[in-house]
């Protein structure tokens, strides 16, 4: 494969990633609404640690665990912002 083939692959993967990240956001928003009803805090550090542990276990590489966790920290940060925005 040449560069343009790999770029096309990336373009296709990005469409999938965008779809999945938005599905994750829908779930986070639903949780946010339930938390609001139950008067629970948006930030749940123990749950976030579980997510990070599960992500680390699922990591097939080539990303290092620390690199993947960096991405996930950003994702969860955005999810928290979404939950607070919708409150
Ligand atoms: O599981 C929750 O309680 C969520 O709100 C979802 C989520 C996540 O995006 O994974 C977001 C914020 C919390 O701090 C923990 C986890």
PDB file of the backbone (N, CA, C, O) and the ligand in Angstrom, with CONECT records:
HET    LIG  A 101      16
ATOM      1  N   UNK A   1       0.849  -1.203   0.000  1.00  0.00           N
ATOM      2  CA  UNK A   1       0.000   0.000   0.000  1.00  0.00           C
ATOM      3  C   UNK A   1       0.889   1.258   0.000  1.00  0.00           C
ATOM      4  O   UNK A   1       1.924   1.293   0.665  1.00  0.00           O
ATOM      5  N   UNK A   2       0.474   2.284  -0.749  1.00  0.00           N
ATOM      6  CA  UNK A   2       1.224   3.541  -0.730  1.00  0.00           C
ATOM      7  C   UNK A   2       0.570   4.522   0.275  1.00  0.00           C
ATOM      8  O   UNK A   2      -0.398   4.184   0.956  1.00  0.00           O
ATOM      9  N   UNK A   3       1.127   5.731   0.340  1.00  0.00           N
ATOM     10  CA  UNK A   3       0.632   6.704   1.340  1.00  0.00           C
ATOM     11  C   UNK A   3      -0.857   6.988   1.143  1.00  0.00           C
ATOM     12  O   UNK A   3      -1.612   7.056   2.113  1.00  0.00           O
ATOM     13  N   UNK A   4      -1.271   7.152  -0.104  1.00  0.00           N
ATOM     14  CA  UNK A   4      -2.684   7.518  -0.295  1.00  0.00           C
ATOM     15  C   UNK A   4      -3.608   6.360   0.084  1.00  0.00           C
ATOM     16  O   UNK A   4      -4.726   6.589   0.546  1.00  0.00           O
ATOM     17  N   UNK A   5      -3.157   5.135  -0.103  1.00  0.00           N
ATOM     18  CA  UNK A   5      -3.956   3.980   0.358  1.00  0.00           C
ATOM     19  C   UNK A   5      -4.093   4.013   1.888  1.00  0.00           C
ATOM     20  O   UNK A   5      -5.183   3.823   2.426  1.00  0.00           O
ATOM     21  N   UNK A   6      -2.975   4.257   2.575  1.00  0.00           N
ATOM     22  CA  UNK A   6      -3.014   4.299   4.054  1.00  0.00           C
ATOM     23  C   UNK A   6      -3.879   5.465   4.536  1.00  0.00           C
ATOM     24  O   UNK A   6      -4.580   5.360   5.542  1.00  0.00           O
ATOM     25  N   UNK A   7      -3.816   6.597   3.788  1.00  0.00           N
ATOM     26  CA  UNK A   7      -4.645   7.746   4.193  1.00  0.00           C
ATOM     27  C   UNK A   7      -6.121   7.437   4.003  1.00  0.00           C
ATOM     28  O   UNK A   7      -6.963   7.859   4.795  1.00  0.00           O
ATOM     29  N   UNK A   8      -6.421   6.700   2.949  1.00  0.00           N
ATOM     30  CA  UNK A   8      -7.827   6.316   2.747  1.00  0.00           C
ATOM     31  C   UNK A   8      -8.279   5.393   3.880  1.00  0.00           C
ATOM     32  O   UNK A   8      -9.404   5.491   4.370  1.00  0.00           O
ATOM     33  N   UNK A   9      -7.377   4.494   4.284  1.00  0.00           N
ATOM     34  CA  UNK A   9      -7.674   3.609   5.417  1.00  0.00           C
ATOM     35  C   UNK A   9      -7.961   4.441   6.677  1.00  0.00           C
ATOM     36  O   UNK A   9      -8.924   4.182   7.399  1.00  0.00           O
ATOM     37  N   UNK A  10      -7.118   5.434   6.921  1.00  0.00           N
ATOM     38  CA  UNK A  10      -7.324   6.315   8.085  1.00  0.00           C
ATOM     39  C   UNK A  10      -8.666   7.041   7.982  1.00  0.00           C
ATOM     40  O   UNK A  10      -9.390   7.162   8.970  1.00  0.00           O
ATOM     41  N   UNK A  11      -8.995   7.525   6.774  1.00  0.00           N
ATOM     42  CA  UNK A  11     -10.274   8.232   6.599  1.00  0.00           C
ATOM     43  C   UNK A  11     -11.453   7.317   6.948  1.00  0.00           C
ATOM     44  O   UNK A  11     -12.408   7.740   7.599  1.00  0.00           O
ATOM     45  N   UNK A  12     -11.370   6.070   6.509  1.00  0.00           N
ATOM     46  CA  UNK A  12     -12.453   5.115   6.806  1.00  0.00           C
ATOM     47  C   UNK A  12     -12.510   4.821   8.306  1.00  0.00           C
ATOM     48  O   UNK A  12     -13.589   4.772   8.896  1.00  0.00           O
ATOM     49  N   UNK A  13     -11.353   4.627   8.907  1.00  0.00           N
ATOM     50  CA  UNK A  13     -11.311   4.342  10.349  1.00  0.00           C
ATOM     51  C   UNK A  13     -11.839   5.529  11.157  1.00  0.00           C
ATOM     52  O   UNK A  13     -12.514   5.345  12.169  1.00  0.00           O
ATOM     53  N   UNK A  14     -11.525   6.757  10.701  1.00  0.00           N
ATOM     54  CA  UNK A  14     -11.999   7.944  11.430  1.00  0.00           C
ATOM     55  C   UNK A  14     -13.526   8.004  11.450  1.00  0.00           C
ATOM     56  O   UNK A  14     -14.118   8.407  12.451  1.00  0.00           O
ATOM     57  N   UNK A  15     -14.167   7.603  10.344  1.00  0.00           N
ATOM     58  CA  UNK A  15     -15.632   7.591  10.317  1.00  0.00           C
ATOM     59  C   UNK A  15     -16.154   6.638  11.397  1.00  0.00           C
ATOM     60  O   UNK A  15     -17.121   6.949  12.091  1.00  0.00           O
ATOM     61  N   UNK A  16     -15.513   5.485  11.531  1.00  0.00           N
ATOM     62  CA  UNK A  16     -15.925   4.504  12.550  1.00  0.00           C
ATOM     63  C   UNK A  16     -15.682   5.048  13.956  1.00  0.00           C
ATOM     64  O   UNK A  16     -16.526   4.926  14.844  1.00  0.00           O
ATOM     65  N   UNK A  17     -14.500   5.653  14.134  1.00  0.00           N
ATOM     66  CA  UNK A  17     -14.146   6.184  15.460  1.00  0.00           C
ATOM     67  C   UNK A  17     -15.142   7.275  15.867  1.00  0.00           C
ATOM     68  O   UNK A  17     -15.595   7.322  17.011  1.00  0.00           O
ATOM     69  N   UNK A  18     -15.475   8.150  14.914  1.00  0.00           N
ATOM     70  CA  UNK A  18     -16.419   9.244  15.214  1.00  0.00           C
ATOM     71  C   UNK A  18     -17.785   8.671  15.600  1.00  0.00           C
ATOM     72  O   UNK A  18     -18.428   9.153  16.532  1.00  0.00           O
ATOM     73  N   UNK A  19     -18.221   7.628  14.869  1.00  0.00           N
ATOM     74  CA  UNK A  19     -19.511   7.007  15.193  1.00  0.00           C
ATOM     75  C   UNK A  19     -19.475   6.405  16.603  1.00  0.00           C
ATOM     76  O   UNK A  19     -20.400   6.599  17.391  1.00  0.00           O
ATOM     77  N   UNK A  20     -18.410   5.683  16.907  1.00  0.00           N
ATOM     78  CA  UNK A  20     -18.322   5.011  18.212  1.00  0.00           C
ATOM     79  C   UNK A  20     -18.175   6.006  19.363  1.00  0.00           C
ATOM     80  O   UNK A  20     -18.749   5.823  20.436  1.00  0.00           O
ATOM     81  N   UNK A  21     -17.404   7.050  19.121  1.00  0.00           N
ATOM     82  CA  UNK A  21     -17.192   8.021  20.202  1.00  0.00           C
ATOM     83  C   UNK A  21     -18.515   8.735  20.507  1.00  0.00           C
ATOM     84  O   UNK A  21     -18.787   9.093  21.653  1.00  0.00           O
ATOM     85  N   UNK A  22     -19.328   8.935  19.472  1.00  0.00           N
ATOM     86  CA  UNK A  22     -20.631   9.563  19.703  1.00  0.00           C
ATOM     87  C   UNK A  22     -21.605   8.599  20.392  1.00  0.00           C
ATOM     88  O   UNK A  22     -22.445   9.026  21.183  1.00  0.00           O
ATOM     89  N   UNK A  23     -21.493   7.309  20.094  1.00  0.00           N
ATOM     90  CA  UNK A  23     -22.311   6.329  20.823  1.00  0.00           C
ATOM     91  C   UNK A  23     -21.907   6.315  22.297  1.00  0.00           C
ATOM     92  O   UNK A  23     -22.759   6.217  23.180  1.00  0.00           O
ATOM     93  N   UNK A  24     -20.604   6.413  22.555  1.00  0.00           N
ATOM     94  CA  UNK A  24     -20.118   6.485  23.939  1.00  0.00           C
ATOM     95  C   UNK A  24     -20.661   7.743  24.611  1.00  0.00           C
ATOM     96  O   UNK A  24     -21.056   7.713  25.776  1.00  0.00           O
ATOM     97  N   UNK A  25     -20.677   8.860  23.857  1.00  0.00           N
ATOM     98  CA  UNK A  25     -21.186  10.118  24.409  1.00  0.00           C
ATOM     99  C   UNK A  25     -22.680  10.006  24.731  1.00  0.00           C
ATOM    100  O   UNK A  25     -23.144  10.559  25.729  1.00  0.00           O
ATOM    101  N   UNK A  26     -23.426   9.296  23.891  1.00  0.00           N
ATOM    102  CA  UNK A  26     -24.859   9.096  24.175  1.00  0.00           C
ATOM    103  C   UNK A  26     -25.028   8.361  25.506  1.00  0.00           C
ATOM    104  O   UNK A  26     -25.881   8.719  26.318  1.00  0.00           O
ATOM    105  N   UNK A  27     -24.205   7.326  25.721  1.00  0.00           N
ATOM    106  CA  UNK A  27     -24.288   6.562  26.970  1.00  0.00           C
ATOM    107  C   UNK A  27     -23.895   7.441  28.157  1.00  0.00           C
ATOM    108  O   UNK A  27     -24.529   7.396  29.211  1.00  0.00           O
ATOM    109  N   UNK A  28     -22.849   8.234  27.972  1.00  0.00           N
ATOM    110  CA  UNK A  28     -22.401   9.116  29.061  1.00  0.00           C
ATOM    111  C   UNK A  28     -23.487  10.158  29.371  1.00  0.00           C
ATOM    112  O   UNK A  28     -23.710  10.509  30.530  1.00  0.00           O
ATOM    113  N   UNK A  29     -24.153  10.642  28.322  1.00  0.00           N
ATOM    114  CA  UNK A  29     -25.210  11.628  28.545  1.00  0.00           C
ATOM    115  C   UNK A  29     -26.377  11.004  29.322  1.00  0.00           C
ATOM    116  O   UNK A  29     -26.947  11.629  30.216  1.00  0.00           O
ATOM    117  N   UNK A  30     -26.722   9.755  28.962  1.00  0.00           N
ATOM    118  CA  UNK A  30     -27.797   9.058  29.684  1.00  0.00           C
ATOM    119  C   UNK A  30     -27.414   8.871  31.151  1.00  0.00           C
ATOM    120  O   UNK A  30     -28.237   9.074  32.044  1.00  0.00           O
ATOM    121  N   UNK A  31     -26.160   8.483  31.394  1.00  0.00           N
ATOM    122  CA  UNK A  31     -25.690   8.348  32.783  1.00  0.00           C
ATOM    123  C   UNK A  31     -25.771   9.694  33.492  1.00  0.00           C
ATOM    124  O   UNK A  31     -26.171   9.770  34.654  1.00  0.00           O
ATOM    125  N   UNK A  32     -25.386  10.759  32.784  1.00  0.00           N
ATOM    126  CA  UNK A  32     -25.418  12.105  33.366  1.00  0.00           C
ATOM    127  C   UNK A  32     -26.823  12.484  33.817  1.00  0.00           C
ATOM    128  O   UNK A  32     -27.006  13.081  34.878  1.00  0.00           O
ATOM    129  N   UNK A  33     -27.818  12.127  32.997  1.00  0.00           N
ATOM    130  CA  UNK A  33     -29.202  12.447  33.360  1.00  0.00           C
ATOM    131  C   UNK A  33     -29.639  11.666  34.602  1.00  0.00           C
ATOM    132  O   UNK A  33     -30.308  12.199  35.487  1.00  0.00           O
ATOM    133  N   UNK A  34     -29.241  10.378  34.646  1.00  0.00           N
ATOM    134  CA  UNK A  34     -29.575   9.559  35.824  1.00  0.00           C
ATOM    135  C   UNK A  34     -28.888  10.096  37.075  1.00  0.00           C
ATOM    136  O   UNK A  34     -29.470  10.111  38.160  1.00  0.00           O
ATOM    137  N   UNK A  35     -27.638  10.537  36.909  1.00  0.00           N
ATOM    138  CA  UNK A  35     -26.920  11.116  38.063  1.00  0.00           C
ATOM    139  C   UNK A  35     -27.603  12.377  38.558  1.00  0.00           C
ATOM    140  O   UNK A  35     -27.706  12.625  39.759  1.00  0.00           O
ATOM    141  N   UNK A  36     -28.071  13.173  37.592  1.00  0.00           N
ATOM    142  CA  UNK A  36     -28.750  14.417  37.977  1.00  0.00           C
ATOM    143  C   UNK A  36     -30.001  14.097  38.793  1.00  0.00           C
ATOM    144  O   UNK A  36     -30.253  14.708  39.831  1.00  0.00           O
ATOM    145  N   UNK A  37     -30.785  13.122  38.304  1.00  0.00           N
ATOM    146  CA  UNK A  37     -32.010  12.719  39.008  1.00  0.00           C
ATOM    147  C   UNK A  37     -31.692  12.212  40.405  1.00  0.00           C
ATOM    148  O   UNK A  37     -32.407  12.501  41.364  1.00  0.00           O
ATOM    149  N   UNK A  38     -30.599  11.446  40.507  1.00  0.00           N
ATOM    150  CA  UNK A  38     -30.238  10.838  41.802  1.00  0.00           C
ATOM    151  C   UNK A  38     -29.346  11.754  42.636  1.00  0.00           C
ATOM    152  O   UNK A  38     -28.916  11.384  43.729  1.00  0.00           O
ATOM    153  N   UNK A  39     -29.071  12.952  42.117  1.00  0.00           N
ATOM    154  CA  UNK A  39     -28.199  13.909  42.805  1.00  0.00           C
ATOM    155  C   UNK A  39     -26.820  13.314  43.105  1.00  0.00           C
ATOM    156  O   UNK A  39     -26.290  13.472  44.204  1.00  0.00           O
ATOM    157  N   UNK A  40     -26.245  12.626  42.105  1.00  0.00           N
ATOM    158  CA  UNK A  40     -24.907  12.029  42.235  1.00  0.00           C
ATOM    159  C   UNK A  40     -23.895  12.900  41.493  1.00  0.00           C
ATOM    160  O   UNK A  40     -24.260  13.602  40.549  1.00  0.00           O
ATOM    161  N   UNK A  41     -22.605  12.863  41.917  1.00  0.00           N
ATOM    162  CA  UNK A  41     -21.602  13.704  41.249  1.00  0.00           C
ATOM    163  C   UNK A  41     -21.262  13.187  39.852  1.00  0.00           C
ATOM    164  O   UNK A  41     -21.284  11.981  39.604  1.00  0.00           O
ATOM    165  N   UNK A  42     -20.949  14.109  38.945  1.00  0.00           N
ATOM    166  CA  UNK A  42     -20.508  13.734  37.594  1.00  0.00           C
ATOM    167  C   UNK A  42     -19.197  12.946  37.682  1.00  0.00           C
ATOM    168  O   UNK A  42     -19.062  11.893  37.060  1.00  0.00           O
ATOM    169  N   UNK A  43     -18.242  13.453  38.448  1.00  0.00           N
ATOM    170  CA  UNK A  43     -16.905  12.851  38.518  1.00  0.00           C
ATOM    171  C   UNK A  43     -16.917  11.645  39.457  1.00  0.00           C
ATOM    172  O   UNK A  43     -17.179  11.768  40.653  1.00  0.00           O
ATOM    173  N   UNK A  44     -16.622  10.464  38.874  1.00  0.00           N
ATOM    174  CA  UNK A  44     -16.588   9.206  39.647  1.00  0.00           C
ATOM    175  C   UNK A  44     -15.208   8.579  39.470  1.00  0.00           C
ATOM    176  O   UNK A  44     -15.041   7.712  38.612  1.00  0.00           O
ATOM    177  N   UNK A  45     -14.218   8.991  40.255  1.00  0.00           N
ATOM    178  CA  UNK A  45     -12.832   8.539  40.015  1.00  0.00           C
ATOM    179  C   UNK A  45     -12.647   7.029  40.059  1.00  0.00           C
ATOM    180  O   UNK A  45     -11.825   6.490  39.319  1.00  0.00           O
ATOM    181  N   UNK A  46     -13.402   6.330  40.918  1.00  0.00           N
ATOM    182  CA  UNK A  46     -13.236   4.858  40.973  1.00  0.00           C
ATOM    183  C   UNK A  46     -13.687   4.202  39.683  1.00  0.00           C
ATOM    184  O   UNK A  46     -13.047   3.273  39.192  1.00  0.00           O
ATOM    185  N   UNK A  47     -14.799   4.690  39.132  1.00  0.00           N
ATOM    186  CA  UNK A  47     -15.292   4.167  37.847  1.00  0.00           C
ATOM    187  C   UNK A  47     -14.284   4.488  36.725  1.00  0.00           C
ATOM    188  O   UNK A  47     -14.038   3.659  35.849  1.00  0.00           O
ATOM    189  N   UNK A  48     -13.720   5.676  36.766  1.00  0.00           N
ATOM    190  CA  UNK A  48     -12.737   6.036  35.732  1.00  0.00           C
ATOM    191  C   UNK A  48     -11.528   5.107  35.804  1.00  0.00           C
ATOM    192  O   UNK A  48     -10.979   4.712  34.776  1.00  0.00           O
ATOM    193  N   UNK A  49     -11.116   4.759  37.030  1.00  0.00           N
ATOM    194  CA  UNK A  49      -9.991   3.838  37.180  1.00  0.00           C
ATOM    195  C   UNK A  49     -10.329   2.475  36.581  1.00  0.00           C
ATOM    196  O   UNK A  49      -9.481   1.842  35.952  1.00  0.00           O
ATOM    197  N   UNK A  50     -11.584   2.021  36.779  1.00  0.00           N
ATOM    198  CA  UNK A  50     -12.022   0.745  36.179  1.00  0.00           C
ATOM    199  C   UNK A  50     -11.957   0.808  34.653  1.00  0.00           C
ATOM    200  O   UNK A  50     -11.515  -0.136  33.997  1.00  0.00           O
ATOM    201  N   UNK A  51     -12.406   1.937  34.101  1.00  0.00           N
ATOM    202  CA  UNK A  51     -12.358   2.102  32.634  1.00  0.00           C
ATOM    203  C   UNK A  51     -10.905   2.027  32.162  1.00  0.00           C
ATOM    204  O   UNK A  51     -10.593   1.328  31.198  1.00  0.00           O
ATOM    205  N   UNK A  52     -10.024   2.751  32.848  1.00  0.00           N
ATOM    206  CA  UNK A  52      -8.605   2.751  32.441  1.00  0.00           C
ATOM    207  C   UNK A  52      -8.011   1.336  32.542  1.00  0.00           C
ATOM    208  O   UNK A  52      -7.253   0.915  31.668  1.00  0.00           O
ATOM    209  N   UNK A  53      -8.356   0.613  33.604  1.00  0.00           N
ATOM    210  CA  UNK A  53      -7.833  -0.762  33.760  1.00  0.00           C
ATOM    211  C   UNK A  53      -8.318  -1.659  32.627  1.00  0.00           C
ATOM    212  O   UNK A  53      -7.552  -2.450  32.076  1.00  0.00           O
ATOM    213  N   UNK A  54      -9.602  -1.527  32.284  1.00  0.00           N
ATOM    214  CA  UNK A  54     -10.186  -2.366  31.223  1.00  0.00           C
ATOM    215  C   UNK A  54      -9.548  -2.020  29.875  1.00  0.00           C
ATOM    216  O   UNK A  54      -9.237  -2.905  29.078  1.00  0.00           O
ATOM    217  N   UNK A  55      -9.359  -0.732  29.638  1.00  0.00           N
ATOM    218  CA  UNK A  55      -8.735  -0.282  28.385  1.00  0.00           C
ATOM    219  C   UNK A  55      -7.308  -0.824  28.286  1.00  0.00           C
ATOM    220  O   UNK A  55      -6.879  -1.275  27.224  1.00  0.00           O
ATOM    221  N   UNK A  56      -6.590  -0.777  29.390  1.00  0.00           N
ATOM    222  CA  UNK A  56      -5.203  -1.273  29.405  1.00  0.00           C
ATOM    223  C   UNK A  56      -5.172  -2.767  29.068  1.00  0.00           C
ATOM    224  O   UNK A  56      -4.337  -3.230  28.291  1.00  0.00           O
ATOM    225  N   UNK A  57      -6.110  -3.509  29.675  1.00  0.00           N
ATOM    226  CA  UNK A  57      -6.163  -4.959  29.417  1.00  0.00           C
ATOM    227  C   UNK A  57      -6.526  -5.271  27.970  1.00  0.00           C
ATOM    228  O   UNK A  57      -6.077  -6.272  27.412  1.00  0.00           O
ATOM    229  N   UNK A  58      -7.344  -4.403  27.363  1.00  0.00           N
ATOM    230  CA  UNK A  58      -7.814  -4.659  25.987  1.00  0.00           C
ATOM    231  C   UNK A  58      -6.818  -4.179  24.937  1.00  0.00           C
ATOM    232  O   UNK A  58      -7.012  -4.416  23.745  1.00  0.00           O
ATOM    233  N   UNK A  59      -5.758  -3.511  25.369  1.00  0.00           N
ATOM    234  CA  UNK A  59      -4.849  -2.872  24.407  1.00  0.00           C
ATOM    235  C   UNK A  59      -3.980  -3.900  23.660  1.00  0.00           C
ATOM    236  O   UNK A  59      -3.118  -4.533  24.270  1.00  0.00           O
ATOM    237  N   UNK A  60      -4.201  -4.071  22.336  1.00  0.00           N
ATOM    238  CA  UNK A  60      -3.377  -5.017  21.577  1.00  0.00           C
ATOM    239  C   UNK A  60      -2.094  -4.377  21.025  1.00  0.00           C
ATOM    240  O   UNK A  60      -1.303  -5.069  20.385  1.00  0.00           O
ATOM    241  N   UNK A  61      -1.866  -3.060  21.258  1.00  0.00           N
ATOM    242  CA  UNK A  61      -0.749  -2.354  20.641  1.00  0.00           C
ATOM    243  C   UNK A  61      -1.080  -2.057  19.179  1.00  0.00           C
ATOM    244  O   UNK A  61      -2.102  -2.535  18.688  1.00  0.00           O
ATOM    245  N   UNK A  62      -0.265  -1.295  18.472  1.00  0.00           N
ATOM    246  CA  UNK A  62       1.082  -0.860  18.844  1.00  0.00           C
ATOM    247  C   UNK A  62       1.154   0.315  19.813  1.00  0.00           C
ATOM    248  O   UNK A  62       2.251   0.701  20.218  1.00  0.00           O
ATOM    249  N   UNK A  63       0.010   0.897  20.199  1.00  0.00           N
ATOM    250  CA  UNK A  63       0.093   1.983  21.178  1.00  0.00           C
ATOM    251  C   UNK A  63       0.547   1.427  22.524  1.00  0.00           C
ATOM    252  O   UNK A  63       0.098   0.361  22.945  1.00  0.00           O
ATOM    253  N   UNK A  64       1.431   2.147  23.188  1.00  0.00           N
ATOM    254  CA  UNK A  64       1.794   1.810  24.574  1.00  0.00           C
ATOM    255  C   UNK A  64       0.595   2.117  25.471  1.00  0.00           C
ATOM    256  O   UNK A  64      -0.214   2.990  25.156  1.00  0.00           O
ATOM    257  N   UNK A  65       0.484   1.391  26.594  1.00  0.00           N
ATOM    258  CA  UNK A  65      -0.626   1.630  27.527  1.00  0.00           C
ATOM    259  C   UNK A  65      -0.723   3.118  27.892  1.00  0.00           C
ATOM    260  O   UNK A  65      -1.815   3.687  27.912  1.00  0.00           O
ATOM    261  N   UNK A  66       0.412   3.734  28.177  1.00  0.00           N
ATOM    262  CA  UNK A  66       0.401   5.139  28.607  1.00  0.00           C
ATOM    263  C   UNK A  66      -0.143   6.043  27.494  1.00  0.00           C
ATOM    264  O   UNK A  66      -0.840   7.021  27.763  1.00  0.00           O
ATOM    265  N   UNK A  67       0.181   5.705  26.254  1.00  0.00           N
ATOM    266  CA  UNK A  67      -0.307   6.511  25.123  1.00  0.00           C
ATOM    267  C   UNK A  67      -1.826   6.360  24.982  1.00  0.00           C
ATOM    268  O   UNK A  67      -2.539   7.338  24.760  1.00  0.00           O
ATOM    269  N   UNK A  68      -2.305   5.125  25.114  1.00  0.00           N
ATOM    270  CA  UNK A  68      -3.744   4.879  25.002  1.00  0.00           C
ATOM    271  C   UNK A  68      -4.497   5.554  26.161  1.00  0.00           C
ATOM    272  O   UNK A  68      -5.567   6.131  25.974  1.00  0.00           O
ATOM    273  N   UNK A  69      -3.908   5.463  27.356  1.00  0.00           N
ATOM    274  CA  UNK A  69      -4.562   6.090  28.512  1.00  0.00           C
ATOM    275  C   UNK A  69      -4.628   7.609  28.357  1.00  0.00           C
ATOM    276  O   UNK A  69      -5.578   8.253  28.804  1.00  0.00           O
ATOM    277  N   UNK A  70      -3.617   8.156  27.724  1.00  0.00           N
ATOM    278  CA  UNK A  70      -3.612   9.600  27.458  1.00  0.00           C
ATOM    279  C   UNK A  70      -4.839   9.969  26.613  1.00  0.00           C
ATOM    280  O   UNK A  70      -5.528  10.947  26.903  1.00  0.00           O
ATOM    281  N   UNK A  71      -5.103   9.179  25.569  1.00  0.00           N
ATOM    282  CA  UNK A  71      -6.269   9.400  24.715  1.00  0.00           C
ATOM    283  C   UNK A  71      -7.549   9.253  25.545  1.00  0.00           C
ATOM    284  O   UNK A  71      -8.475  10.054  25.414  1.00  0.00           O
ATOM    285  N   UNK A  72      -7.591   8.231  26.393  1.00  0.00           N
ATOM    286  CA  UNK A  72      -8.801   7.968  27.184  1.00  0.00           C
ATOM    287  C   UNK A  72      -9.058   9.030  28.244  1.00  0.00           C
ATOM    288  O   UNK A  72     -10.206   9.363  28.537  1.00  0.00           O
ATOM    289  N   UNK A  73      -7.976   9.560  28.815  1.00  0.00           N
ATOM    290  CA  UNK A  73      -8.160  10.660  29.778  1.00  0.00           C
ATOM    291  C   UNK A  73      -8.868  11.824  29.100  1.00  0.00           C
ATOM    292  O   UNK A  73      -9.749  12.456  29.683  1.00  0.00           O
ATOM    293  N   UNK A  74      -8.473  12.099  27.865  1.00  0.00           N
ATOM    294  CA  UNK A  74      -9.080  13.195  27.106  1.00  0.00           C
ATOM    295  C   UNK A  74     -10.545  12.876  26.794  1.00  0.00           C
ATOM    296  O   UNK A  74     -11.421  13.730  26.932  1.00  0.00           O
ATOM    297  N   UNK A  75     -10.796  11.628  26.371  1.00  0.00           N
ATOM    298  CA  UNK A  75     -12.170  11.218  26.046  1.00  0.00           C
ATOM    299  C   UNK A  75     -13.074  11.385  27.266  1.00  0.00           C
ATOM    300  O   UNK A  75     -14.157  11.961  27.169  1.00  0.00           O
ATOM    301  N   UNK A  76     -12.622  10.879  28.412  1.00  0.00           N
ATOM    302  CA  UNK A  76     -13.478  10.949  29.609  1.00  0.00           C
ATOM    303  C   UNK A  76     -13.650  12.391  30.074  1.00  0.00           C
ATOM    304  O   UNK A  76     -14.708  12.765  30.581  1.00  0.00           O
ATOM    305  N   UNK A  77     -12.615  13.191  29.900  1.00  0.00           N
ATOM    306  CA  UNK A  77     -12.723  14.612  30.230  1.00  0.00           C
ATOM    307  C   UNK A  77     -13.849  15.249  29.409  1.00  0.00           C
ATOM    308  O   UNK A  77     -14.651  16.021  29.933  1.00  0.00           O
ATOM    309  N   UNK A  78     -13.896  14.916  28.118  1.00  0.00           N
ATOM    310  CA  UNK A  78     -14.948  15.443  27.240  1.00  0.00           C
ATOM    311  C   UNK A  78     -16.324  14.911  27.666  1.00  0.00           C
ATOM    312  O   UNK A  78     -17.316  15.638  27.613  1.00  0.00           O
ATOM    313  N   UNK A  79     -16.378  13.657  28.083  1.00  0.00           N
ATOM    314  CA  UNK A  79     -17.655  13.072  28.541  1.00  0.00           C
ATOM    315  C   UNK A  79     -18.168  13.808  29.783  1.00  0.00           C
ATOM    316  O   UNK A  79     -19.362  14.085  29.901  1.00  0.00           O
ATOM    317  N   UNK A  80     -17.259  14.117  30.701  1.00  0.00           N
ATOM    318  CA  UNK A  80     -17.658  14.869  31.907  1.00  0.00           C
ATOM    319  C   UNK A  80     -18.193  16.243  31.530  1.00  0.00           C
ATOM    320  O   UNK A  80     -19.194  16.704  32.078  1.00  0.00           O
ATOM    321  N   UNK A  81     -17.504  16.900  30.575  1.00  0.00           N
ATOM    322  CA  UNK A  81     -17.956  18.223  30.116  1.00  0.00           C
ATOM    323  C   UNK A  81     -19.352  18.124  29.515  1.00  0.00           C
ATOM    324  O   UNK A  81     -20.204  18.975  29.769  1.00  0.00           O
ATOM    325  N   UNK A  82     -19.584  17.084  28.715  1.00  0.00           N
ATOM    326  CA  UNK A  82     -20.905  16.865  28.112  1.00  0.00           C
ATOM    327  C   UNK A  82     -21.967  16.684  29.190  1.00  0.00           C
ATOM    328  O   UNK A  82     -23.052  17.261  29.107  1.00  0.00           O
ATOM    329  N   UNK A  83     -21.644  15.871  30.212  1.00  0.00           N
ATOM    330  CA  UNK A  83     -22.605  15.636  31.288  1.00  0.00           C
ATOM    331  C   UNK A  83     -22.924  16.934  32.017  1.00  0.00           C
ATOM    332  O   UNK A  83     -24.076  17.189  32.369  1.00  0.00           O
ATOM    333  N   UNK A  84     -21.900  17.756  32.242  1.00  0.00           N
ATOM    334  CA  UNK A  84     -22.141  19.020  32.958  1.00  0.00           C
ATOM    335  C   UNK A  84     -22.907  19.995  32.083  1.00  0.00           C
ATOM    336  O   UNK A  84     -23.757  20.737  32.575  1.00  0.00           O
ATOM    337  N   UNK A  85     -22.612  19.999  30.785  1.00  0.00           N
ATOM    338  CA  UNK A  85     -23.277  20.905  29.845  1.00  0.00           C
ATOM    339  C   UNK A  85     -24.772  20.617  29.780  1.00  0.00           C
ATOM    340  O   UNK A  85     -25.592  21.528  29.664  1.00  0.00           O
ATOM    341  N   UNK A  86     -25.110  19.328  29.857  1.00  0.00           N
ATOM    342  CA  UNK A  86     -26.516  18.933  29.709  1.00  0.00           C
ATOM    343  C   UNK A  86     -27.291  19.006  31.012  1.00  0.00           C
ATOM    344  O   UNK A  86     -28.489  18.725  31.039  1.00  0.00           O
ATOM    345  N   UNK A  87     -26.611  19.385  32.103  1.00  0.00           N
ATOM    346  CA  UNK A  87     -27.320  19.413  33.389  1.00  0.00           C
ATOM    347  C   UNK A  87     -28.318  20.575  33.443  1.00  0.00           C
ATOM    348  O   UNK A  87     -29.004  20.754  34.450  1.00  0.00           O
TER     349      UNK A  87
HETATM  350  O1  LIG A 101     -19.694   5.783  34.586  1.00  0.00           O
HETATM  351  C1  LIG A 101     -20.013   6.935  34.865  1.00  0.00           C
HETATM  352  O2  LIG A 101     -20.397   7.262  36.013  1.00  0.00           O
HETATM  353  C2  LIG A 101     -19.921   7.991  33.864  1.00  0.00           C
HETATM  354  O3  LIG A 101     -20.381   9.094  34.070  1.00  0.00           O
HETATM  355  C3  LIG A 101     -19.170   7.732  32.592  1.00  0.00           C
HETATM  356  C4  LIG A 101     -17.708   8.184  32.719  1.00  0.00           C
HETATM  357  C5  LIG A 101     -17.025   7.702  31.400  1.00  0.00           C
HETATM  358  O4  LIG A 101     -17.014   8.472  30.433  1.00  0.00           O
HETATM  359  O5  LIG A 101     -16.571   6.542  31.353  1.00  0.00           O
HETATM  360  C6  LIG A 101     -17.643   9.662  32.831  1.00  0.00           C
HETATM  361  C7  LIG A 101     -17.455  10.311  34.032  1.00  0.00           C
HETATM  362  C8  LIG A 101     -17.233   9.617  35.295  1.00  0.00           C
HETATM  363  O6  LIG A 101     -16.282  10.249  36.100  1.00  0.00           O
HETATM  364  C9  LIG A 101     -16.925   8.187  35.086  1.00  0.00           C
HETATM  365  C10 LIG A 101     -17.068   7.546  33.895  1.00  0.00           C
CONECT  350  351
CONECT  351  350  352  353
CONECT  352  351
CONECT  353  351  354  355
CONECT  354  353
CONECT  355  353  356
CONECT  356  355  357  360  365
CONECT  357  356  358  359
CONECT  358  357
CONECT  359  357
CONECT  360  356  361
CONECT  361  360  362
CONECT  362  361  363  364
CONECT  363  362
CONECT  364  362  365
CONECT  365  356  364
END
